[in-house]
Amino acid sequence: MKILVLHGPNLNMLGVREPQVYGKNSLEEINHSLKIAAADIGTEIKSIQSNHEGVLVDEIHQALEWADGILINPGAYTHTSIALRDACVTVGLPVVEVHMSNIHSREKFRHHSYISEVILGQICGFGKDSYLLGLQALTNHIKNRSEG
C-alpha cells in the first residue's frame, strides 16, 4: 500500500509556529513518526509539504498514478481552497484530512472545511497523533475495501 502525505502552508514551521497550539514537534519529526508507523503496517508513504496551492493540487493529481490513498493536512487551505476540494473529487482516491489543533474550537473562520465535505473523514485536535490516527484510519479503510 502506498500513501501520499500532504502538508499545506506554514506546516514547515511546526516546532516554531505557535507551539502552544501546534506543539513542539517539527515537521521532520512528524514525518519520521509517520514513516515508522507506516513501515510497521507494511505501508509506504511519500511526504510533501508546500506553501503553494498549485503544488498540492499537482501532487493530488499525480497520486492517481501511484497512490492508494491520501492523508492531508491542508493547513489554511482547509478553509479557502475549492481547488484542493475539486482535486480530491477528481482523483477519487480515499482521503483523510488531519489537523493538529481542534479547528472546531478555534476562530470561527476555521470551523468550515471545504475538503471534509468530499472525503472519508477528518481527525483533529490530537497534535502529532492526528497524523498517526489518520494514517491508521486510512489504511484500515483501504484494506477493508480491498477485502470486501
N, C-alpha and C positions, 0 to 999 in steps of 0.2 A: 504494500500500500504506500502511496506517495501523497503527501500533503503540502500544499503551498501555505506558508505562514506570511501574512502581510501585516506590516506595522505602518500606520499612517503618520501624518505630520507631527513633529515635535517628540515622537517617541524615541528618537535618537538621543534625546536629552534626559531620559529616565535616569534616576540617581542624583540628578542635579535639579531637575524641574520639580518644584513643589513636593518635596519628599514627604510632607505631612499628608498629602493627598495620594501620591503615587508610590510611596515607599522609597527605599534607598537602593534597590536593585537596579543595575544598569541594564540596558537592552541586551548587551552581550551576555550578562548573567542569565537573563530570561531565556535567550536563545540556547544557551548551553543546557539549562534545565529541560527545555523542550526537546533538545536533541537526545538527551539521556532517556527521557520518558518515552520518546518515540522509539528508540532502539529497544527498550525493554518490551515493547509490544509489537516489535517487528515492522515498524513503520519508518519510512524515510521522510525527512522534512527539508524543504528549501525555504529559508527565511529571507525576506526582502523588506527593507524599510525605505520609505521615500516621503519627502515633504511635498511631492508633486502629484497631483491627482491623476494626470495622464499616465504617469509611470505605473501607478497602481492599477489603472484600467487596463493598460497593456499587459501587465503581469496576469491579471484575471483572464484575459483573452488567451494568452499563451498557455495557461494552465489546462485549458481544454485538451491540449495535445499530449499531456503527460500526467496530470494530477488526478487523484481520485476524490479530492475534496479540498476545501479552502478554510483556513482559520484566519479570521481577520479582526484586527483592532484598527478600525478606520480613523481613530482619533477624532479630531474636529470635523472631518468629512462625514462622520456619522449623521450630523445634524444639517448638512448642507448639500451632500452630493447625490444628485439624481443620476449622475454618470456612473458612480460606483454601484448604485442600486441596479441600474439597467445592465451593467456588465455582469453582475451576478445572475440576473434573469437570463441573459443571453447565453451564457455558457451552460447553465442548467446543472452545474455541479453542486453537491451538498456543501453548504456554507454555515459555519458557526461564527457569530460575532462575539467578541470579548472586549471587556473594559476592566481596567484595574480598579477604578473607582465605581461607586454606585451612581450612575448617571441620573437615576430617577430621584435621588435625594440631593442633587446639586441644583445649580441655577436652572430656572425654568426652560431656558433655550436648549439645555442639554437633555431634556426629557424625551424628545422625539428623535427617533432613528428612522431614516429613510431605508436603511439596509434591513432592519429587523422585519419589515413588512413582507419580505420576499425570500427569507432564508429559513433554515431549520429552527434556529433559536439563538438566544442571547444569554451570555453569562457575564455578570458584572458584580463588582464590589468586593472581590476576594483578592485584590492585589495581584501579585505574580501568579497566584494559584488560579486565577481566572483563565489564564492561558492553558494551564495543565488540565483543568476541568473541561475546558473547551476541546482540547485535543482528545481527551478520553471520550467525550460525548460524540464527537465527530467520527472517530474511528469505530466506536461501537455501532453507530448508525450505518456506516459503510459495510461493516462486517455483517450486520443483521440483514441488510438489504441484499447482499450477495448470497446469503444462506437461504433467504426466503424466496 
